[in-house]
Each structure stands twice: as C-alpha cells, then as structure tokens.
Amino acid sequence: MRAQPNTGAFNDGVVAEQFERYRTDPNSVDESWRQYFRTAESLFGGQTAASPGAGVGTGGTADVAYLRKVAAASSLVQAIRNYGHLAVQVDPLGSAPSGAVELTPEFHGLTEDDLHNIPGMAIDDERFANVTAAEVVARKREVYSQRMGVEVWHIENDDERNWFRAQFRSGHLVRPLTSDEKKAVHKRLVEVDGLERFLGRAYNGYKRFSIEGTDALVPILDEIIAESAQAGARAVVIGMAHRGRLNVLTNVMGKPYEALFAEFEGRHQTGGEAGTGDVKYHLGFEGQRRIAGRDVMLRLVPNPSHLEVVNPVLEGVARAHQRVKNAPGTRDELSVVPVCIHGDAAFPGEGVVAETFNISALNAHRTGGTVHVIVNNQVGFTTDPSDARSTYYASDLAKGFEVPIFHVNGDDAEACIMAVRLACAYRTRFRKDVLIDLVGYRRHGHNEGDEPTYTQPELYQRIKEHPTVPNAWAQRLAREGVLSADEAKKVEEQVMNDYAARHSAFKASLAGAESHQPWPEEETELPRVVDTAVQAERLLAINDSLLRWPSDFTAHPRLAKQLERRREAVGPEGGIDWGHAEALAFGSLISEGISIRLTGQDVERGTFSHRHAVLSDVSTGRKYAPLAHLPGASAQFEVYNSALSELAVLGFEYGYSTAAPDTLVLWEAQFGDFVNVAQPIIDQFMIADRAKWGQDSGVTMLLPHGYEGQGPEHSSARLERFLQSAAEGNMSIAYLTTPAQYFHMLRRQALRTPRRPLVLMQPKSMLRLPQAMSKLSDLSNSAFQPVIDDPIASQRRDDVRRIVFCTGKVYYDLALNEARQGNVAIVRVEELYPWPHDEIQRVMDLYPAIEEVVWVQEEPRNMGAWTFVQPRLRVSAGAAVGVRYIGRPERASPAEGYTSAHTVEQARIVSAALSVSDIASERMAQARASQ
C-alpha cells in the first residue's frame, strides 16, 4: 500500500501538535520541523504563523491552507528521493518504468501552479532561495528520476545518508562526462563489441557467452580500477561467472588476444600431469595496469559454472592480499578492492549471495567493502524474471544488508560511470559493500548455439531491432554533436582491422607447428618431505607461555584448573590430549614464522569444549588468546567464531589459502555432517583446482566424525565422498588416532610443498580418552606415521592369524575390548589418501602366520572407507591372503537414531572382528556367496 500524503486528514493533527511545541520551545521539535516553521514565518513578513487550522488573520498571520501546500511540496520532494528510481528508464529495450503515484503532485494535493507559488527555500535549503518549489522538484527529478535509479535511503546510518545528500547536492561525482571522455568510452565499447563479433565470425559455433547487450561492464570495470587506484589501491580482485568473461580477460585483465585465439584453436597450457584444464570461460588470469604512475595488480579468480559460488572465494583472496608485509595482524583495506560480478537470476536465486553479504562486515571476513555489479540480462537462461524471483528488482536482496544500490541503463555509459564514481567513493569512505545494477540484455541465447526465440520470442524481436550498445552510444554522441557518424564508422573499422591483423598473424604462426597439440607438460612435483618433530625444550617453553595471561586477567576458575593440567601432561607420565597437541603445533608454527587462521562455528572454545583458544575474563568479559601473544612470535594467530554458514565460510577460507601460502588455514565443522552444505566449494574448487586451473590451496578441513550413538546427522562426515574424489594427488585424507599424530599432521601440512587441501576426520570421544593421549617424546622424537602397527600383537607376531585394519575411533573400541585375543593384530591406517601401500605391505610382512585380512569400520558398507580401501587393500595384502569386510550392512542412513540400537550394532561389529575361531568356515561361506 502506498503512503498517505503528509498533509492529508490523518496528518493535520501531527502538524498542529508539532507547531504548538515549536511555539513553546523551538528546540523541542526536530530540525526539519524547525526549518519548516521558520520558513513559514519568513513567508509572512516575519510574523508568527498562526496555528494550523486557525484560518486567515490580520497582521501577517499565515493561511493554514498555504502551510499545507508547503508541507505537501516537501512531501513530494521526499517521495522523489525515495521512489524516484521507479521512474528511471533503466531498460534499454524501452519497457516503461513502473512509476509511482507518490511522484505526482496530485497525490500530495498539489498543482503545478501551487509549486510555482511556493518559494524553493521553503522545501529545501538556502541553495534554492531565489527559485520556486517547481524548480526544486525539477532538480530532484533530474537527480533521482532521470539518469540513474538511486536506492540509498534504506540505510540506517545517518552519516551515510547525509554523505549521499552532500554528493548529490555538490554534483561532483555525478558530473557529466567531457567530450573527450565520451569519445574514449565510445572506442572502448567498439573494442568490446568488436571482439565478440570477430570471435563470432572467426569461430562460428563455439560457445563464448558473449557480453553483447551489457557491453558497458568493461567501461564500468575500467572506471572501478581507475577510481580504486586513485584512492590508494595496489590491487583489484574480480570474481564473476562465465558471461562476458572472455572480454573481461582480454580487454580488462590484459590477457593476450593470441592466447585466447589459441584456446579456440585447441592449444592450451597444461598444469602438469594432473592438468586436465577447463573451458576458456572459467579460467582466471593475473595482469596489471599502470595508473597515475602506479602499477595496479589485477586478478580474475577462476570460477566453475556454479555462478555465485565464487563470491566468498573472491573475498578470501582479497583479504589475504590486504595483509601488510612484515606487519602480522595488520591489513590495509584500501589497498585491495574486491569486485564481484553477478547474474540477475543468480543474485537473488543462490543462497551463497546472502551468506556472503552476511559475513561481509564480520571481523573474521570483512574486506572493507566489495563493489558489486549485477550484469542484468533480464532473463535467466530461458526463465523470465517473474518466474525467477519474488522481488521487483534483481538487487532487492542487498537492501536487507543496507547496501546502496544504483540502477543504470546499459546503453547509457555516462550513467554507468557516474554510478561507479559514487560506488567507489562510498566504499573508500565507509568501507562497506555497494551495488550497481547494470540493466541490459543478452543479444544471443544463453550461449551462441542456443535459440532464444523458442522461449522469449517478443523479447528477442525487440533485441533484434535494437542497436548494439556502441551504436546506441554513437547515435547519442551524434545528437550531441560530439562524434559524427563518419568518425564513429572509422573507429569501428580501425578496431575490426586490428583484430583481424592480430588473428592473421596468429594463424600464420601456427603454420610451422603441429596443429591442435597441447603445449609441453611439466612433471608433477611430489610433496616435499619435512621434519615435523620439535625439540622438547622449545615445546616446554611454548607450553609455559600458553599457560600465562596478564595479571589483571581472571580466567574462569574451572577452566584455569583444566588448563593447568597441561603442565603435568608434558611430563614423563604424558597425558597430552587433542586440544593440547593442537595448541603446541600452532605455537611451534607461529614461532617459525607461519601464521595460523582458524574459523568455524564456535571454534574459539571448540564444539566439544576441548580447545579454549580464546579465554574470557569472568569479571569483564575481556577476551585473551594466548597463542596471539607468544614471546618472539613473528607470525599471526587468528581464530574466529564464524557465522552460521558453511558454504560461504569454507569458500572464504579456501580463497584465502590460495593467496596466503605462508598461512595454515583451517576450517572446522561444528559437526562433520555440516560439511554437506559446503559441497560446491569442495567439488568445484578444492578437489579439482590444480587440475582445472593450476591453482594451489593448503586449506585444512577439520570434520568431527565417529559413532557414539548421536544419531545419523552427528556421526558421519561422509568420509566416502572425499575418498571417491581423491586422485592425482589432489588432497590428503586422514582419520587419526592420537594427539601426536595430529600434531605432526598439522605441522606437515603447514611446512611441505606443493600445498594441497587436507581433510581430517576429527574425534569426539577420543578428545579426552586416556588411552588416546600422547607424551612429549611423541612430539619431539617422532614423525607422522601413515600406518601404526599393533603395539601388543607385535610382541608375539607368530601367534597372529588375523590382521584387522581400521582407521580412527573404532580402533579403541577394538583395542580396549576385554574379548581381545592374542591371535588378532589391530593395525591403524592413519592416512587413507594417498594410500600407504608400502607401509601396509611392510607391516604385513612382519606377521608370518596370518590367514586373513579384515577391514573393520563403523560406517555402513556403502559408506566410510571400505569401497575405497577394498581394491587397494587386496593389492597390498597379495593374492595368498583373503580380504573381507566387517561393519554395518549397506544402509540409506549413516547411523542408527537410537542409542540402544547403536550399542547393539557396535558390539556386534567388535565381536565379529575379534573372533578368529571360525576363519575356515567364514572363508567357505564367502566362497559360496561369490559363486
């Protein structure tokens, strides 16, 4: 429902009340009311205006009807500010703007004559002392309803709204382009359109997801880069989907046209033996520009076709680049500007957009504001906006995060550049996100081989009849007398000739080379072996530092007592638990100059109250992180409780890790199953980033996993999914059983190269299990062991008839069971990928009397590690020994939902694994089943 005019019957009482208060004490009413009544007084010869409703009196008293007209004019001006964007012609194809009745004088009870009879100063400020209200309204329409749709008044902060008022009043940021600037924009648009048309002819039938219809994106990016550089940026990092990417890669990022032509010809650079590559419109690039005597680094982040999933990745990359060299903990948010380019259907449609907006102002993930651009084609693949979103604008989602929004017509490059100047100045001033909605169209179908008239015949008839973006701009310049038609034609001919000459030279260079052959591959670099042990003396010093805090800091008494036990745990008796080993690993790395970044839901304390990386003063609530205050540390320790998000937060940390090789970046799921929601980041970035894009990431995922009767959702981190995706050395996957192993794994992950993601199934019940604890010597005199032999059975190897292989928590269910016999060896496979074939064979060779190898797991047969392990374990065991499975049967759900059922099933698995009396009969049954 539209608002009622301020001067209607429902508001006269308010006016009267405010006037009585003003007459008694002017300071008792808001400044807007004081200005209104002061103006009214000045209009009537300096006499006090009569109370509303008093009628016309003598001695210069005011006519209440006139006051109502003044108030109505003020209401009209305010409506133009609020709703003026609804009257802007933002669609280049000519569909009429929706308009709003509040924008008409009649809605407010006014006529044009009324506006001409009211002094301008009565409804605005002293700038309009010598004009009428009609001229004020015309000026407001020019600002808010002519060139650019402005939505900024939903912002809660007064300073920000006042800043926008000041910018529109001064007119500096929204100043018109000069003639030379208009000509330069024309040439740029011709270059953009020309590349698309040339590729369309030279490589007819190839997909390129052209930019045609939203060509102004390139001048927009040019202006963002220039404005950011002027504000002190040394880098601009861009994330976008596939539409227009080839044009951005070449005309913005500086990728050689010849390299693009080579990709169309089937020639490409590979990323080594694992370099299977990606389609050209998903690739990233790094380039630079020189602006005002400074080099500005440009980086386009690689992105799969899942559109908006790159958003948080971009933010992580930007934050990592914002770090100040040799100043741990210091960032310069003006130095690196993230720019995120969205699709109009994807922006409201994909939840990662909202998740990324939500984390944009949080301490853990802020980057000082992102410049967002929606490339608005007014159609999503074949879907109309009415079927794609529930909002009027594609950008409306951003209002909930108080983001300023500017709607611009894709044919009006001048309005586009005005919007960029406002956006960049706002980002520089307030360090917040800002959005430009570039409304255009898509000249072809979803791709160049798609037929759009099947689904949008009317729309595409209008597009067919509409001039291209550079032609529309040239026609406008011709009307303004800036550029003649002949001059525009010469520019176009020059640009097309240049593309043709470049392509001809490129084709000639292929004459003596084998066609369609990939460039030579480089050998894949194997991970470097590193020493992860740390001298006991240094660990003792780190431990002592972590147990000290400022004298005026009061830790929780119970927690302080728990932490104090860590002094005894590093003694000869041992007792180092999981959280303790992690703290020592982090502390040792920080002291070696390697930063630590850990995020996730509740990671400061730890979901299971095991970490306590951040302490809270019980009296003041003050926070203190001992790892951030290690004496002599040359690196940074960051730990943040994240928003309740997995997709955006893991995406951010992945992006950060690609740009911060000197940092161990970790993300912890509150429970392992939470990682399900982040699957696109895992599938489309982490697993294949090196194969597709030659990109390295050392991000580590900590995923609580294990069957303790907590139901289907809190048992499994879906170990099988990661193992199914493991290939070509793309990551490490482990399920560890001791804190010492965790210590060495963390250090190995931070120290070795090349960097690859690490997936760790993390414990729950093992966190404080006495039998799982480690000694200081395990940290100082040992290393990570991919396979751990049975410490008991190894004392009587000749008696062992069955080797039970397992991984993770189930080991303790087996090893601590009273029914365990001496003829069973329980061997732990700590690292599942890369598969430790040599280590397993070495252990098996130590047991001469084995008759059977068994794999035992808690997970159902179709989940967990079994399907991955089975063929590999058979190879490692050899043909002479059978390999079989013990665990839960195939199931649809990962675990039992009832504790009693879980207990029964767990007991059955353990009993079957430890009983070796019926090996012969089991073999016979297995043979019959296989026939």
Secondary structure as the mmCIF struct_conf table of DSSP 4:
data_model
#
loop_
_struct_conf.conf_type_id
_struct_conf.id
_struct_conf.beg_label_comp_id
_struct_conf.beg_label_asym_id
_struct_conf.beg_label_seq_id
_struct_conf.end_label_comp_id
_struct_conf.end_label_asym_id
_struct_conf.end_label_seq_id
HELX_LH_PP_P HELX_LH_PP_P1 ARG A 2 PRO A 5
TURN_TY1_P TURN_TY1_P1 ASN A 6 THR A 7
BEND BEND1 GLY A 8 GLY A 8
TURN_TY1_P TURN_TY1_P2 ALA A 9 ASN A 11
HELX_RH_AL_P HELX_RH_AL_P1 ASP A 12 THR A 24
HELX_RH_3T_P HELX_RH_3T_P1 PRO A 26 SER A 28
BEND BEND2 VAL A 29 VAL A 29
HELX_RH_AL_P HELX_RH_AL_P2 GLU A 31 LEU A 43
TURN_TY1_P TURN_TY1_P3 PHE A 44 GLY A 46
HELX_LH_PP_P HELX_LH_PP_P2 GLN A 47 SER A 51
TURN_TY1_P TURN_TY1_P4 PRO A 52 GLY A 53
BEND BEND3 THR A 58 THR A 58
TURN_TY1_P TURN_TY1_P5 GLY A 59 GLY A 60
HELX_LH_PP_P HELX_LH_PP_P3 THR A 61 ASP A 63
HELX_RH_AL_P HELX_RH_AL_P3 VAL A 64 TYR A 83
HELX_RH_3T_P HELX_RH_3T_P2 GLY A 84 ALA A 87
BEND BEND4 VAL A 88 VAL A 88
TURN_TY1_P TURN_TY1_P6 PRO A 92 LEU A 93
HELX_LH_PP_P HELX_LH_PP_P4 SER A 95 PRO A 97
HELX_RH_3T_P HELX_RH_3T_P3 VAL A 101 LEU A 103
BEND BEND5 THR A 104 THR A 104
HELX_RH_3T_P HELX_RH_3T_P4 PRO A 105 HIS A 108
TURN_TY1_P TURN_TY1_P7 GLY A 109 GLY A 109
HELX_RH_AL_P HELX_RH_AL_P4 GLU A 112 ASN A 117
BEND BEND6 ILE A 118 ILE A 118
STRN STRN1 PRO A 119 PRO A 119
HELX_RH_3T_P HELX_RH_3T_P5 GLY A 120 ALA A 122
TURN_TY1_P TURN_TY1_P8 ILE A 123 ILE A 123
BEND BEND7 ASP A 124 ASP A 124
HELX_RH_3T_P HELX_RH_3T_P6 GLU A 126 PHE A 128
TURN_TY1_P TURN_TY1_P9 ALA A 129 ASN A 130
BEND BEND8 VAL A 131 VAL A 131
STRN STRN2 THR A 132 THR A 132
HELX_RH_AL_P HELX_RH_AL_P5 ALA A 133 TYR A 144
TURN_TY1_P TURN_TY1_P10 SER A 145 GLN A 146
BEND BEND9 ARG A 147 ARG A 147
STRN STRN3 MET A 148 GLU A 151
TURN_TY1_P TURN_TY1_P11 TRP A 153 HIS A 154
HELX_RH_AL_P HELX_RH_AL_P6 ASP A 158 SER A 170
BEND BEND10 HIS A 172 HIS A 172
TURN_TY1_P TURN_TY1_P12 LEU A 173 VAL A 174
HELX_LH_PP_P HELX_LH_PP_P5 ARG A 175 THR A 178
HELX_RH_AL_P HELX_RH_AL_P7 SER A 179 ALA A 202
TURN_TY1_P TURN_TY1_P13 TYR A 203 GLY A 205
TURN_TY1_P TURN_TY1_P14 GLU A 212 GLY A 213
TURN_TY1_P TURN_TY1_P15 ASP A 215 ALA A 216
HELX_RH_AL_P HELX_RH_AL_P8 LEU A 217 GLN A 230
TURN_TY1_P TURN_TY1_P16 ALA A 231 GLY A 232
BEND BEND11 ARG A 234 ARG A 234
STRN STRN4 ALA A 235 GLY A 239
BEND BEND12 HIS A 242 HIS A 242
TURN_TY1_P TURN_TY1_P17 ARG A 243 GLY A 244
HELX_RH_AL_P HELX_RH_AL_P9 ARG A 245 ASN A 247
HELX_RH_PI_P HELX_RH_PI_P1 VAL A 248 VAL A 252
TURN_TY1_P TURN_TY1_P18 MET A 253 MET A 253
HELX_RH_AL_P HELX_RH_AL_P10 TYR A 257 PHE A 264
TURN_TY1_P TURN_TY1_P19 GLU A 265 GLY A 266
BEND BEND13 GLY A 272 GLY A 272
TURN_TY1_P TURN_TY1_P20 GLU A 273 ALA A 274
HELX_RH_3T_P HELX_RH_3T_P7 LYS A 280 HIS A 282
STRN STRN5 PHE A 285 ILE A 291
TURN_TY1_P TURN_TY1_P21 ALA A 292 GLY A 293
STRN STRN6 ARG A 294 LEU A 300
HELX_LH_PP_P HELX_LH_PP_P6 VAL A 301 PRO A 302
BEND BEND14 SER A 305 HIS A 306
HELX_RH_3T_P HELX_RH_3T_P8 LEU A 307 VAL A 309
HELX_RH_AL_P HELX_RH_AL_P11 VAL A 310 HIS A 321
TURN_TY1_P TURN_TY1_P22 GLN A 322 GLN A 322
STRN STRN7 ARG A 323 ARG A 323
HELX_LH_PP_P HELX_LH_PP_P7 VAL A 324 VAL A 324
TURN_TY1_P TURN_TY1_P23 LYS A 325 ASN A 326
TURN_TY1_P TURN_TY1_P24 PRO A 328 GLY A 329
STRN STRN8 ARG A 331 ARG A 331
TURN_TY1_P TURN_TY1_P25 GLU A 333 SER A 335
STRN STRN9 VAL A 336 GLY A 343
TURN_TY1_P TURN_TY1_P26 ASP A 344 ALA A 345
HELX_RH_AL_P HELX_RH_AL_P12 ALA A 346 GLY A 349
HELX_RH_AL_P HELX_RH_AL_P13 GLY A 351 ILE A 359
TURN_TY1_P TURN_TY1_P27 SER A 360 ALA A 361
BEND BEND15 LEU A 362 LEU A 362
TURN_TY1_P TURN_TY1_P28 ASN A 363 HIS A 365
BEND BEND16 GLY A 368 GLY A 368
STRN STRN10 VAL A 371 ASN A 376
BEND BEND17 GLN A 378 VAL A 379
STRN STRN11 GLY A 380 GLY A 380
TURN_TY1_P TURN_TY1_P29 PHE A 381 THR A 382
STRN STRN12 THR A 383 THR A 383
HELX_RH_AL_P HELX_RH_AL_P14 PRO A 385 ALA A 388
BEND BEND18 SER A 390 TYR A 393
TURN_TY1_P TURN_TY1_P30 ALA A 394 SER A 395
HELX_RH_3T_P HELX_RH_3T_P9 ASP A 396 PHE A 401
TURN_TY1_P TURN_TY1_P31 GLU A 402 GLU A 402
STRN STRN13 ILE A 405 ASN A 409
TURN_TY1_P TURN_TY1_P32 GLY A 410 ASP A 411
HELX_RH_AL_P HELX_RH_AL_P15 ALA A 413 PHE A 430
STRN STRN14 VAL A 434 VAL A 439
BEND BEND19 ARG A 443 ASN A 447
TURN_TY1_P TURN_TY1_P33 GLU A 448 GLY A 449
HELX_RH_3T_P HELX_RH_3T_P10 PRO A 452 TYR A 454
TURN_TY1_P TURN_TY1_P34 THR A 455 THR A 455
HELX_RH_AL_P HELX_RH_AL_P16 PRO A 457 GLU A 465
BEND BEND20 HIS A 466 HIS A 466
HELX_LH_PP_P HELX_LH_PP_P8 PRO A 467 THR A 468
HELX_RH_AL_P HELX_RH_AL_P17 VAL A 469 GLU A 480
TURN_TY1_P TURN_TY1_P35 GLY A 481 GLY A 481
BEND BEND21 VAL A 482 LEU A 483
HELX_RH_AL_P HELX_RH_AL_P18 ALA A 485 SER A 509
TURN_TY1_P TURN_TY1_P36 LEU A 510 GLY A 512
BEND BEND22 ALA A 513 ALA A 513
TURN_TY1_P TURN_TY1_P37 SER A 515 HIS A 516
HELX_LH_PP_P HELX_LH_PP_P9 PRO A 518 GLU A 521
HELX_LH_PP_P HELX_LH_PP_P10 GLU A 523 VAL A 529
HELX_RH_AL_P HELX_RH_AL_P19 ALA A 536 LEU A 546
TURN_TY1_P TURN_TY1_P38 LEU A 547 LEU A 547
TURN_TY1_P TURN_TY1_P39 SER A 551 ASP A 552
HELX_RH_AL_P HELX_RH_AL_P20 PRO A 557 ALA A 569
TURN_TY1_P TURN_TY1_P40 VAL A 570 VAL A 570
BEND BEND23 GLY A 571 GLY A 571
TURN_TY1_P TURN_TY1_P41 PRO A 572 GLU A 573
STRN STRN15 ILE A 576 ILE A 576
HELX_RH_AL_P HELX_RH_AL_P21 TRP A 578 SER A 591
TURN_TY1_P TURN_TY1_P42 GLU A 592 GLY A 593
STRN STRN16 SER A 595 GLY A 600
TURN_TY1_P TURN_TY1_P43 GLN A 601 ARG A 605
TURN_TY1_P TURN_TY1_P44 THR A 607 PHE A 608
BEND BEND24 SER A 609 SER A 609
BEND BEND25 VAL A 614 VAL A 614
STRN STRN17 LEU A 615 SER A 616
TURN_TY1_P TURN_TY1_P45 VAL A 618 THR A 620
STRN STRN18 LYS A 623 TYR A 624
HELX_RH_3T_P HELX_RH_3T_P11 PRO A 626 HIS A 629
TURN_TY1_P TURN_TY1_P46 PRO A 631 GLY A 632
BEND BEND26 ALA A 635 ALA A 635
STRN STRN19 PHE A 637 ASN A 641
HELX_LH_PP_P HELX_LH_PP_P11 SER A 642 ALA A 643
BEND BEND27 LEU A 644 LEU A 644
BEND BEND28 GLU A 646 GLU A 646
HELX_RH_AL_P HELX_RH_AL_P22 LEU A 647 ALA A 659
TURN_TY1_P TURN_TY1_P47 PRO A 661 ASP A 662
STRN STRN20 THR A 663 GLU A 668
BEND BEND29 GLN A 670 PHE A 671
HELX_RH_3T_P HELX_RH_3T_P12 GLY A 672 ALA A 678
HELX_RH_AL_P HELX_RH_AL_P23 GLN A 679 ILE A 681
HELX_RH_PI_P HELX_RH_PI_P2 ILE A 682 MET A 686
TURN_TY1_P TURN_TY1_P48 ILE A 687 ALA A 688
HELX_RH_AL_P HELX_RH_AL_P24 ASP A 689 TRP A 693
STRN STRN21 THR A 700 PRO A 704
BEND BEND30 GLU A 708 GLY A 709
HELX_RH_3T_P HELX_RH_3T_P13 PRO A 712 HIS A 714
TURN_TY1_P TURN_TY1_P49 SER A 715 SER A 715
HELX_RH_AL_P HELX_RH_AL_P25 LEU A 719 GLN A 724
TURN_TY1_P TURN_TY1_P50 SER A 725 SER A 725
TURN_TY1_P TURN_TY1_P51 GLU A 728 GLY A 729
STRN STRN22 SER A 732 TYR A 735
BEND BEND31 THR A 738 THR A 738
HELX_RH_AL_P HELX_RH_AL_P26 PRO A 739 LEU A 751
BEND BEND32 THR A 753 PRO A 754
STRN STRN23 LEU A 758 GLN A 762
HELX_LH_PP_P HELX_LH_PP_P12 PRO A 763 PRO A 763
BEND BEND33 LYS A 764 LYS A 764
HELX_RH_3T_P HELX_RH_3T_P14 SER A 765 ARG A 768
HELX_RH_3T_P HELX_RH_3T_P15 PRO A 770 ALA A 772
STRN STRN24 SER A 774 SER A 774
HELX_RH_AL_P HELX_RH_AL_P27 LEU A 776 SER A 780
BEND BEND34 ASN A 781 ASN A 781
BEND BEND35 PRO A 786 PRO A 786
STRN STRN25 VAL A 787 ILE A 788
TURN_TY1_P TURN_TY1_P52 PRO A 791 ILE A 792
HELX_RH_3T_P HELX_RH_3T_P16 ALA A 793 ASP A 799
STRN STRN26 ARG A 802 CYS A 806
TURN_TY1_P TURN_TY1_P53 GLY A 808 LYS A 809
HELX_RH_AL_P HELX_RH_AL_P28 VAL A 810 ALA A 815
TURN_TY1_P TURN_TY1_P54 LEU A 816 LEU A 816
TURN_TY1_P TURN_TY1_P55 GLU A 818 ALA A 819
TURN_TY1_P TURN_TY1_P56 GLY A 822 ASN A 823
STRN STRN27 VAL A 824 VAL A 829
STRN STRN28 GLU A 831 TYR A 833
BEND BEND36 PRO A 834 PRO A 834
HELX_RH_AL_P HELX_RH_AL_P29 HIS A 837 MET A 844
TURN_TY1_P TURN_TY1_P57 ASP A 845 LEU A 846
TURN_TY1_P TURN_TY1_P58 PRO A 848 ALA A 849
STRN STRN29 GLU A 852 PRO A 860
TURN_TY1_P TURN_TY1_P59 ARG A 861 ASN A 862
BEND BEND37 MET A 863 MET A 863
TURN_TY1_P TURN_TY1_P60 GLY A 864 ALA A 865
HELX_RH_AL_P HELX_RH_AL_P30 TRP A 866 ALA A 877
TURN_TY1_P TURN_TY1_P61 ALA A 879 ALA A 880
BEND BEND38 VAL A 881 VAL A 881
STRN STRN30 GLY A 882 ARG A 888
HELX_LH_PP_P HELX_LH_PP_P13 PRO A 889 GLU A 890
BEND BEND39 ALA A 892 ALA A 895
BEND BEND40 GLY A 897 TYR A 898
HELX_RH_AL_P HELX_RH_AL_P31 THR A 899 LEU A 914
TURN_TY1_P TURN_TY1_P62 SER A 917 ASP A 918
HELX_RH_AL_P HELX_RH_AL_P32 ILE A 919 SER A 930
#
